[in-house]
């Protein structure tokens, strides 16, 4: 019995196959995780860029160009492949230095200084592949930008 164990101990045939069987799944999972994290970061960056694009269009509108909210929404929708329900662009106003905002500048007094704002809110959901295995849950992105126009 002791000789049989010594023979098996010295015999190294097949050890590479066993090591590969142990290490390969770990490497595959690490590669998959790296790809998924890269996709998550990429989507967040795309949404941030689209919000910045909407901000720049709104600022151009404030300085004389004529673009309405629906045009800004269409540009953002096209650039990041979102639906109308995932994009919310609202215009609101502030009377003097009040903390309260209003949706219509006529609600301010006649002598009030009216500041105009636009808010771009983008939402999206990404479902990583690891959720198919019961790990984690879908990731919801919510990017919001508020720009003072005047």
Buried (B, 14 or more C-beta within 10 A) or exposed (E): EEEEEEEEEEEEEEEEEEEEEEEEEEEEEEEEEEEBEEBBEEBBEBBBBBBEBBBEBBBEBBEEEEEEBEEBBEBBBEEBEBEEEBBEBEBBBBBEEEEEBBEEBEEBEEEBEBBBBBBBBBBBEBEBEBBEEEEEEEBEBEBEBEBEBE
